[in-house]
Amino acid sequence: MSTQPPPLVAASDLHKSYPLPEAGRVSILAGASFSLDAGASLAVTGQSGSGKSTLIALLAGLDRPDQGRIMINGAELTSLDEAGLTRFRAAHIGIVFQQFHLLPHLSAEENVRLPLELLGRPCTNALIDVLFAQVGLSTRKHHLPAQLSGGECQRVAIARALAVKPLLLLADEPTGNLDAGTGREVSELLFRLAAEEQMTMIVVTHNQDLAARCTHRLQLDQGLLR
């Protein structure tokens, strides 16, 4: 008799608050929980300020919850020290931000090479060629970010996220800074590559068309995922 494999991502009872400038604290997450199987995709929607980006930061190990537990591929992120978090994130998690976060003084190719160099992994020219072909930018890899359009910068950011062959791809409003047509192209690219690379994907988005393409949808409301 076969047993059901554990979910790739499981977050339970996540609480997160931040201090207010004058006094007290504001609660962002108040017991948020969810799980997601390997290969699935999840859209997290909600109003501005509802805590979507906070949730992504916790899942990426860029911030820590006040309370709760996060398991990714059997590793408990909430029990790792900063060095352990950094190693785990670099090796297993790809992140695509709304603001691209490309280093302006590096070329597109150098931005994509960076995560592998930080891990001490080989980054061959053949791999770079494959990554840039995947995102449709084979002729733009030597350009600086300032020489690229917003859509092209986001494609470079996606190539960078894919460079480590992550188990989990996190995307925080990946089409938020793009016009409607470019946003659709980036959405198509994300879902095609997630399927080709068999990645699990969590997308924070206001874009209902993008959310509708995910296999699962949750809304963040009053600190809870519903």
Backbone as JSON, one array per atom type, in Angstrom:
{
  "sequence": "MSTQPPPLVAASDLHKSYPLPEAGRVSILAGASFSLDAGASLAVTGQSGSGKSTLIALLAGLDRPDQGRIMINGAELTSLDEAGLTRFRAAHIGIVFQQFHLLPHLSAEENVRLPLELLGRPCTNALIDVLFAQVGLSTRKHHLPAQLSGGECQRVAIARALAVKPLLLLADEPTGNLDAGTGREVSELLFRLAAEEQMTMIVVTHNQDLAARCTHRLQLDQGLLR",
  "N": [[0.84, -1.18, 0.0], [0.66, 2.14, -0.99], [2.02, 5.14, 0.36], [1.03, 8.52, 0.99], [3.08, 11.09, -0.15], [4.79, 13.57, 1.85], [3.78, 17.07, 1.99], [5.48, 19.48, -0.09], [5.79, 22.04, 0.85], [4.93, 23.28, 3.98], [3.28, 25.31, 6.14], [2.57, 26.36, 9.38], [0.44, 27.92, 11.66], [1.44, 30.6, 11.54], [2.63, 33.58, 12.87], [3.15, 37.06, 12.74], [4.32, 40.21, 13.61], [4.92, 43.77, 13.67], [6.78, 46.49, 15.11], [5.19, 49.62, 15.88], [5.77, 53.08, 14.95], [5.14, 54.95, 16.98], [4.12, 53.58, 19.34], [3.5, 50.25, 20.65], [2.43, 47.42, 18.6], [1.8, 46.22, 15.26], [-0.22, 43.71, 14.0], [0.43, 41.4, 11.48], [0.4, 38.75, 10.35], [-1.65, 36.23, 11.68], [-1.77, 33.52, 12.6], [-1.59, 32.08, 10.24], [-1.86, 29.34, 8.01], [-0.95, 26.72, 5.74], [-0.55, 24.15, 3.21], [1.35, 22.69, 0.54], [1.64, 20.59, -2.2], [4.37, 18.95, -3.92], [5.19, 20.19, -7.12], [2.82, 21.55, -7.48], [0.95, 24.66, -7.81], [0.43, 27.76, -6.2], [-1.63, 30.53, -5.69], [-1.56, 33.46, -3.86], [-3.69, 35.81, -2.78], [-5.02, 39.07, -1.91], [-5.8, 42.13, -0.14], [-3.88, 45.21, -0.48], [-1.32, 45.53, 1.89], [-2.14, 43.41, 3.4], [-0.39, 41.45, 4.11], [0.88, 39.8, 2.29], [3.43, 40.03, 1.04], [4.97, 39.83, 3.32], [4.47, 37.17, 4.04], [5.72, 35.84, 1.87], [8.37, 36.62, 2.38], [8.86, 35.28, 4.79], [8.6, 32.59, 3.96], [10.74, 32.48, 2.26], [12.81, 32.62, 3.99], [13.86, 35.08, 4.51], [12.97, 36.58, 6.54], [11.85, 36.07, 9.91], [9.24, 34.24, 11.54], [7.21, 35.37, 14.34], [6.01, 33.4, 15.68], [5.22, 29.95, 15.05], [5.67, 27.51, 12.37], [7.67, 26.5, 9.63], [8.02, 24.26, 7.08], [10.01, 23.03, 4.5], [10.53, 20.86, 1.98], [11.15, 18.89, 3.87], [12.91, 20.2, 5.57], [13.12, 22.22, 8.45], [12.62, 25.46, 8.4], [12.35, 27.36, 10.38], [13.95, 26.53, 12.42], [16.54, 26.8, 11.68], [19.76, 28.43, 11.8], [21.07, 31.73, 10.91], [23.09, 31.38, 8.99], [22.53, 28.8, 8.1], [19.97, 29.18, 7.04], [20.58, 30.9, 4.92], [22.17, 29.24, 3.31], [20.31, 27.2, 2.7], [18.27, 28.61, 1.37], [19.7, 29.63, -0.84], [20.32, 27.29, -2.21], [17.92, 25.96, -2.74], [15.66, 27.57, -3.2], [14.1, 29.75, -5.43], [13.63, 33.18, -6.17], [11.47, 35.66, -7.35], [11.11, 39.02, -7.66], [8.9, 41.91, -7.48], [10.21, 44.29, -8.05], [12.41, 43.54, -9.49], [15.23, 43.67, -8.69], [17.82, 43.54, -9.81], [21.37, 43.79, -10.05], [22.67, 46.86, -10.83], [25.17, 47.46, -11.98], [26.06, 45.19, -13.1], [26.04, 43.01, -15.94], [23.26, 41.46, -17.7], [23.84, 38.71, -17.97], [25.84, 38.42, -15.97], [24.34, 38.98, -13.69], [22.7, 36.74, -13.65], [24.55, 34.69, -13.33], [25.41, 35.12, -10.74], [24.06, 33.91, -8.34], [24.88, 31.21, -8.55], [27.64, 31.46, -8.44], [27.92, 32.42, -5.84], [27.19, 30.15, -4.47], [29.26, 28.55, -5.07], [29.08, 26.86, -7.2], [29.56, 25.37, -10.46], [29.19, 27.41, -13.35], [28.52, 27.15, -16.4], [29.12, 28.28, -19.78], [27.37, 27.03, -21.46], [25.17, 26.45, -19.81], [24.33, 29.08, -19.23], [23.59, 29.88, -21.79], [21.39, 28.17, -22.21], [19.62, 29.05, -20.16], [19.14, 31.74, -20.9], [18.04, 31.32, -23.4], [15.71, 30.02, -22.62], [14.24, 32.1, -21.46], [13.94, 33.76, -23.57], [15.91, 35.68, -24.28], [18.34, 35.58, -25.63], [19.93, 37.27, -27.17], [20.43, 39.41, -25.56], [22.03, 39.19, -23.34], [24.38, 40.46, -22.64], [23.76, 43.0, -21.99], [23.31, 45.83, -19.79], [21.1, 46.24, -16.92], [19.84, 48.8, -17.14], [19.69, 49.13, -19.84], [17.7, 47.53, -20.67], [14.23, 46.69, -21.14], [11.38, 46.88, -18.85], [10.0, 44.42, -18.9], [11.98, 42.77, -19.98], [13.91, 42.94, -17.96], [12.53, 41.58, -15.94], [12.45, 39.06, -17.05], [15.15, 38.42, -17.01], [15.45, 38.32, -14.25], [13.89, 36.08, -13.72], [15.38, 34.11, -15.05], [17.65, 34.2, -13.43], [16.54, 33.28, -11.03], [16.0, 30.67, -11.77], [18.47, 29.57, -12.12], [19.7, 28.02, -10.13], [18.25, 25.76, -10.22], [15.79, 25.48, -8.58], [13.81, 23.91, -5.99], [11.56, 25.19, -5.13], [9.78, 27.93, -6.3], [9.34, 31.26, -5.63], [7.27, 33.99, -6.17], [6.81, 37.35, -6.03], [4.39, 39.48, -6.7], [4.97, 39.33, -9.6], [4.21, 40.49, -12.02], [3.59, 43.03, -11.41], [4.84, 45.51, -12.0], [4.6, 45.78, -14.69], [3.26, 46.44, -17.97], [-0.01, 45.49, -19.28], [0.14, 43.7, -21.5], [2.86, 42.86, -21.5], [2.88, 41.78, -18.96], [1.22, 39.54, -19.31], [2.83, 38.02, -21.01], [5.03, 37.49, -19.31], [3.71, 36.02, -17.34], [2.92, 33.74, -18.83], [5.46, 32.75, -19.38], [6.46, 32.15, -16.79], [4.73, 30.05, -15.9], [5.1, 28.16, -17.91], [7.83, 27.52, -17.65], [7.89, 26.65, -14.99], [6.42, 24.31, -15.23], [8.03, 22.87, -17.07], [10.41, 22.59, -15.62], [9.54, 21.27, -13.44], [8.86, 22.54, -11.03], [7.68, 23.63, -7.82], [5.44, 26.25, -7.15], [4.81, 29.4, -5.69], [2.82, 32.18, -5.82], [2.42, 35.53, -5.17], [-0.04, 37.84, -5.8], [-1.93, 40.51, -7.35], [-3.11, 40.16, -9.7], [-5.73, 38.79, -11.24], [-6.04, 37.1, -13.44], [-3.56, 35.84, -13.55], [-3.59, 34.57, -11.05], [-5.69, 32.78, -11.46], [-4.57, 30.81, -13.01], [-3.16, 29.17, -11.38], [-2.92, 26.07, -9.56], [-3.97, 26.05, -7.03], [-5.66, 28.34, -4.85], [-5.51, 30.9, -2.42], [-6.73, 33.3, -0.1], [-5.4, 36.01, 1.66], [-6.45, 37.27, 4.6], [-7.14, 39.34, 7.25], [-4.92, 38.37, 8.61], [-5.02, 35.64, 8.24], [-5.02, 32.69, 6.14], [-7.39, 31.89, 3.79]],
  "CA": [[0.0, 0.0, 0.0], [1.48, 3.33, -1.12], [1.73, 6.22, 1.29], [1.04, 9.85, 0.4], [4.29, 11.83, 0.23], [4.49, 14.8, 2.59], [3.79, 18.25, 1.13], [6.79, 20.11, -0.23], [5.77, 23.22, 1.72], [3.89, 23.26, 5.02], [3.4, 26.4, 7.11], [1.52, 26.19, 10.38], [0.23, 28.88, 12.75], [2.42, 31.68, 11.41], [2.32, 34.89, 13.43], [4.18, 38.05, 12.52], [3.92, 41.59, 13.89], [6.01, 44.74, 13.59], [6.56, 47.64, 16.0], [4.72, 50.89, 15.33], [6.72, 54.16, 15.29], [4.82, 55.63, 18.23], [4.09, 52.59, 20.43], [2.74, 49.05, 20.34], [2.79, 46.62, 17.42], [0.72, 45.92, 14.33], [-0.21, 42.3, 13.64], [0.31, 41.16, 10.03], [-0.08, 37.37, 10.24], [-2.24, 35.87, 12.98], [-2.09, 32.11, 12.61], [-1.73, 31.61, 8.85], [-1.41, 27.97, 7.78], [-1.29, 26.09, 4.46], [0.42, 23.19, 2.71], [1.35, 22.62, -0.92], [2.37, 19.42, -2.68], [5.38, 19.15, -4.95], [4.69, 20.35, -8.48], [1.6, 22.36, -7.5], [1.15, 26.11, -7.8], [-0.49, 28.43, -5.29], [-1.75, 31.99, -5.76], [-1.98, 34.11, -2.62], [-4.25, 37.12, -3.09], [-5.42, 39.84, -0.74], [-5.67, 43.57, -0.29], [-2.58, 45.78, -0.16], [-1.12, 45.61, 3.33], [-2.71, 42.25, 4.09], [0.69, 40.6, 4.59], [1.32, 38.85, 1.26], [4.9, 40.08, 0.9], [5.51, 39.3, 4.59], [4.42, 35.72, 3.93], [6.78, 35.42, 0.96], [9.65, 36.81, 3.06], [9.0, 34.2, 5.76], [8.82, 31.35, 3.23], [12.07, 32.55, 1.66], [13.82, 32.7, 5.03], [14.39, 36.43, 4.58], [12.5, 37.09, 7.82], [11.44, 34.97, 10.78], [7.95, 34.47, 12.21], [7.21, 35.47, 15.8], [5.51, 32.1, 16.16], [4.82, 29.08, 13.95], [6.64, 26.57, 11.82], [7.72, 26.4, 8.17], [8.75, 23.09, 6.58], [10.18, 22.99, 3.05], [11.25, 19.66, 1.56], [11.61, 18.19, 5.05], [13.75, 21.05, 6.42], [12.37, 23.19, 9.23], [13.31, 26.74, 8.27], [12.28, 28.13, 11.61], [14.94, 26.04, 13.38], [17.88, 27.04, 11.14], [20.38, 29.71, 12.11], [21.13, 32.61, 9.73], [23.95, 30.76, 7.97], [21.79, 27.67, 7.56], [18.9, 29.74, 6.21], [21.18, 31.43, 3.7], [22.57, 28.1, 2.47], [19.12, 26.5, 2.21], [17.61, 29.47, 0.38], [20.51, 29.71, -2.06], [20.36, 26.0, -2.9], [16.62, 25.32, -3.0], [14.56, 28.51, -3.4], [14.25, 30.84, -6.39], [12.73, 34.28, -5.82], [11.26, 36.7, -8.36], [10.51, 40.18, -6.99], [8.23, 42.91, -8.31], [11.15, 45.35, -8.43], [13.49, 42.88, -10.24], [16.42, 43.55, -7.84], [19.05, 43.25, -10.55], [22.47, 44.69, -9.72], [22.72, 47.72, -12.04], [26.5, 47.53, -12.57], [26.35, 43.9, -13.71], [25.25, 42.68, -17.14], [22.21, 40.46, -17.48], [24.5, 37.42, -17.75], [26.51, 38.44, -14.67], [23.29, 38.87, -12.67], [22.23, 35.35, -13.62], [25.64, 33.86, -12.81], [25.75, 35.46, -9.36], [23.69, 32.93, -7.32], [25.71, 30.0, -8.65], [28.98, 31.81, -7.95], [27.85, 32.51, -4.38], [27.11, 28.77, -3.98], [30.46, 27.82, -5.46], [28.72, 25.87, -8.22], [29.99, 25.76, -11.81], [28.19, 28.07, -14.2], [29.11, 27.05, -17.72], [28.51, 29.08, -20.84], [26.24, 26.25, -22.0], [24.04, 26.68, -18.92], [23.88, 30.45, -19.47], [22.89, 29.88, -23.09], [20.09, 27.52, -22.01], [18.77, 29.92, -19.34], [18.71, 32.91, -21.67], [17.13, 30.84, -24.44], [14.43, 29.73, -21.97], [13.48, 33.33, -21.22], [13.84, 34.52, -24.82], [16.8, 36.85, -24.27], [19.67, 35.12, -26.05], [20.72, 38.36, -27.76], [20.46, 40.56, -24.65], [22.66, 38.8, -22.09], [25.51, 41.33, -22.3], [23.25, 44.34, -21.71], [23.07, 46.22, -18.41], [19.67, 46.4, -16.66], [19.34, 50.09, -17.63], [19.53, 49.02, -21.29], [16.63, 46.57, -20.91], [12.88, 47.1, -20.75], [10.9, 46.26, -17.62], [9.71, 43.01, -19.15], [13.24, 42.06, -20.16], [14.52, 42.83, -16.63], [11.87, 40.52, -15.19], [12.89, 37.8, -17.63], [16.48, 38.16, -16.45], [15.24, 37.91, -12.86], [13.39, 34.7, -13.76], [16.53, 33.27, -15.38], [18.48, 34.14, -12.22], [15.87, 32.4, -10.06], [16.05, 29.29, -12.26], [19.85, 29.13, -12.3], [20.07, 26.99, -9.14], [17.27, 24.67, -10.35], [15.17, 25.43, -7.26], [12.61, 23.1, -5.73], [10.44, 26.09, -4.87], [9.88, 29.26, -6.89], [8.48, 32.25, -4.98], [7.14, 35.18, -7.02], [6.1, 38.42, -5.32], [3.85, 40.41, -7.69], [5.93, 39.31, -10.71], [3.76, 41.32, -13.14], [3.07, 44.27, -10.83], [5.45, 46.7, -12.6], [4.6, 45.61, -16.13], [2.0, 46.71, -18.65], [-0.85, 44.29, -19.36], [0.65, 42.76, -22.49], [4.11, 42.28, -21.01], [2.52, 40.94, -17.82], [0.73, 38.24, -19.82], [4.0, 37.28, -21.52], [5.8, 37.01, -18.17], [2.9, 34.96, -16.73], [3.08, 32.55, -19.67], [6.82, 32.25, -19.19], [6.57, 31.55, -15.45], [4.02, 28.78, -15.82], [5.73, 27.2, -18.82], [9.09, 27.08, -17.08], [7.6, 25.87, -13.78], [6.03, 22.97, -15.68], [9.18, 22.21, -17.68], [11.43, 22.29, -14.61], [8.85, 20.55, -12.36], [9.0, 23.32, -9.8], [6.54, 24.06, -7.04], [5.46, 27.71, -7.27], [3.88, 30.22, -4.9], [2.77, 33.5, -6.43], [1.63, 36.6, -4.54], [-0.45, 38.65, -6.95], [-3.23, 41.16, -7.49], [-3.56, 39.85, -11.05], [-6.67, 37.66, -11.14], [-5.76, 36.16, -14.53], [-2.4, 35.06, -13.11], [-4.04, 33.71, -9.94], [-6.57, 31.73, -11.98], [-3.79, 29.76, -13.65], [-2.56, 28.31, -10.36], [-3.73, 24.9, -9.18], [-4.6, 26.36, -5.75], [-5.76, 29.77, -4.54], [-5.86, 31.27, -1.06], [-6.77, 34.74, 0.15], [-4.91, 36.43, 2.96], [-7.42, 38.22, 5.15], [-7.05, 39.47, 8.71], [-3.82, 37.56, 9.12], [-5.26, 34.2, 8.02], [-5.2, 32.24, 4.76], [-8.72, 31.29, 3.7]],
  "C": [[0.89, 1.25, 0.0], [1.05, 4.38, -0.1], [1.84, 7.56, 0.58], [2.31, 10.58, 0.81], [3.92, 13.11, 0.98], [4.48, 15.99, 1.64], [5.19, 18.84, 1.02], [6.91, 21.31, 0.71], [4.64, 23.06, 2.73], [4.19, 24.37, 6.02], [2.25, 26.28, 8.1], [1.59, 27.29, 11.43], [1.26, 30.01, 12.72], [1.87, 32.99, 11.96], [3.48, 35.83, 13.13], [3.61, 39.43, 12.8], [5.16, 42.47, 13.83], [5.72, 45.9, 14.54], [6.05, 48.86, 15.23], [5.68, 52.0, 15.74], [6.44, 54.79, 16.64], [4.85, 54.68, 19.43], [3.28, 51.38, 19.98], [3.23, 48.35, 19.09], [1.57, 46.46, 16.54], [0.87, 44.47, 13.91], [-0.44, 42.14, 12.14], [-0.23, 39.76, 9.76], [-0.51, 36.91, 11.63], [-2.68, 34.42, 12.99], [-2.27, 31.52, 11.22], [-1.13, 30.22, 8.69], [-1.8, 27.53, 6.37], [-0.26, 25.02, 4.17], [0.27, 23.09, 1.2], [2.22, 21.45, -1.35], [3.38, 19.8, -3.75], [4.74, 19.23, -6.33], [3.43, 21.19, -8.6], [1.96, 23.84, -7.55], [0.05, 26.74, -6.95], [-0.45, 29.93, -5.53], [-2.24, 32.48, -4.41], [-2.42, 35.52, -2.99], [-4.64, 37.82, -1.79], [-5.19, 41.32, -0.97], [-4.23, 44.02, 0.0], [-2.46, 45.93, 1.36], [-1.63, 44.43, 4.1], [-1.63, 41.28, 4.58], [1.23, 39.63, 3.56], [2.84, 38.84, 1.12], [5.59, 39.6, 2.17], [5.54, 37.79, 4.54], [5.52, 35.2, 3.03], [8.15, 35.53, 1.64], [9.9, 35.71, 4.09], [9.31, 32.88, 5.06], [10.21, 31.31, 2.61], [13.17, 32.54, 2.71], [14.5, 34.05, 5.1], [13.96, 37.13, 5.86], [12.04, 35.88, 8.63], [10.08, 35.27, 11.4], [8.15, 34.65, 13.71], [6.82, 34.13, 16.42], [5.13, 31.28, 14.94], [5.98, 28.3, 13.37], [6.52, 26.55, 10.3], [8.6, 25.21, 7.8], [8.81, 23.18, 5.05], [11.07, 21.81, 2.72], [11.88, 18.95, 2.77], [12.51, 18.99, 5.98], [12.87, 22.05, 7.15], [13.12, 24.52, 9.21], [13.4, 27.49, 9.58], [13.28, 27.66, 12.66], [16.38, 26.29, 12.91], [18.44, 28.37, 11.62], [20.54, 30.51, 10.81], [21.97, 31.98, 8.62], [23.24, 29.59, 7.3], [20.67, 28.12, 6.64], [19.46, 30.21, 4.86], [21.57, 30.29, 2.76], [21.35, 27.41, 1.87], [18.43, 27.32, 1.12], [18.38, 29.49, -0.93], [20.43, 28.43, -2.89], [19.0, 25.53, -3.4], [15.48, 26.27, -3.37], [14.95, 29.56, -4.43], [13.23, 31.91, -6.08], [12.69, 35.27, -6.97], [10.51, 37.83, -7.68], [9.83, 41.1, -7.99], [9.23, 43.92, -8.87], [12.4, 44.82, -9.14], [14.74, 42.64, -9.39], [17.63, 43.02, -8.6], [20.13, 44.24, -10.13], [22.79, 45.54, -10.94], [24.08, 47.74, -12.72], [26.93, 46.21, -13.21], [25.5, 43.7, -14.95], [24.18, 41.66, -16.78], [22.84, 39.09, -17.18], [25.16, 37.36, -16.38], [25.51, 38.35, -13.53], [22.81, 37.43, -12.53], [23.29, 34.42, -13.05], [25.81, 33.99, -11.29], [25.32, 34.41, -8.33], [24.52, 31.66, -7.35], [27.13, 30.27, -8.15], [28.99, 31.88, -6.43], [27.79, 31.12, -3.75], [28.38, 27.98, -4.26], [30.18, 26.73, -6.48], [29.24, 26.32, -9.58], [28.85, 26.39, -12.59], [28.78, 28.15, -15.6], [28.42, 27.98, -18.71], [27.31, 28.36, -21.43], [25.0, 26.45, -21.14], [23.47, 28.08, -19.12], [23.09, 30.53, -20.77], [21.49, 29.27, -22.95], [19.14, 28.44, -21.24], [18.26, 31.11, -20.14], [17.81, 32.52, -22.84], [15.75, 30.57, -23.84], [13.58, 30.98, -21.78], [13.44, 34.25, -22.43], [14.72, 35.74, -24.9], [18.22, 36.5, -24.72], [20.54, 36.25, -26.59], [20.9, 39.53, -26.81], [21.3, 40.3, -23.4], [23.83, 39.69, -21.7], [25.06, 42.77, -21.99], [23.14, 44.57, -20.2], [21.57, 46.36, -18.17], [19.08, 47.7, -17.2], [19.1, 50.08, -19.14], [18.39, 48.08, -21.67], [15.29, 47.17, -20.51], [12.49, 46.42, -19.43], [10.62, 44.77, -17.79], [10.98, 42.19, -19.32], [13.96, 41.9, -18.82], [13.86, 41.7, -15.83], [12.23, 39.15, -15.75], [14.29, 37.42, -17.14], [16.35, 37.68, -15.01], [14.72, 36.47, -12.78], [14.54, 33.74, -14.08], [17.45, 33.13, -14.17], [17.87, 33.2, -11.19], [15.97, 30.94, -10.47], [17.47, 28.71, -12.27], [20.23, 28.0, -11.35], [19.17, 25.76, -9.23], [16.53, 24.47, -9.02], [14.01, 24.45, -7.19], [11.38, 23.98, -5.66], [10.73, 27.44, -5.5], [8.86, 30.17, -6.21], [8.45, 33.5, -5.86], [6.25, 36.2, -6.33], [5.68, 39.49, -6.32], [4.73, 40.47, -8.94], [5.51, 40.14, -11.91], [3.33, 42.7, -12.68], [3.61, 45.53, -11.47], [5.42, 46.67, -14.12], [3.25, 46.0, -16.72], [1.27, 45.39, -18.9], [-0.29, 43.25, -20.33], [1.92, 42.08, -22.04], [3.84, 41.37, -19.82], [2.02, 39.58, -18.25], [1.89, 37.39, -20.33], [4.82, 36.69, -20.37], [5.04, 35.89, -17.45], [3.04, 33.65, -17.5], [4.44, 31.91, -19.45], [6.97, 31.54, -17.85], [5.94, 30.17, -15.41], [4.63, 27.73, -16.76], [7.01, 26.64, -18.2], [8.88, 26.27, -15.8], [7.21, 24.45, -14.15], [7.22, 22.21, -16.24], [10.2, 21.76, -16.64], [10.84, 21.56, -13.4], [9.04, 21.23, -11.01], [7.65, 23.52, -9.12], [6.6, 25.59, -7.01], [4.4, 28.35, -6.38], [3.97, 31.64, -5.42], [1.89, 34.41, -5.59], [1.24, 37.56, -5.65], [-1.8, 39.34, -6.73], [-3.88, 40.78, -8.83], [-4.44, 38.6, -11.02], [-6.47, 36.64, -12.26], [-4.58, 35.25, -14.16], [-2.81, 34.09, -12.01], [-4.86, 32.54, -10.45], [-5.81, 30.59, -12.63], [-3.19, 28.79, -12.64], [-3.5, 27.15, -10.01], [-4.47, 25.13, -7.87], [-4.62, 27.87, -5.57], [-6.15, 29.95, -3.08], [-5.86, 32.79, -0.95], [-6.27, 35.02, 1.56], [-5.81, 37.55, 3.47], [-7.36, 38.19, 6.66], [-6.03, 38.5, 9.3], [-3.95, 36.07, 8.91], [-5.38, 33.91, 6.54], [-6.5, 31.47, 4.68], [-8.96, 30.76, 2.29]]
}
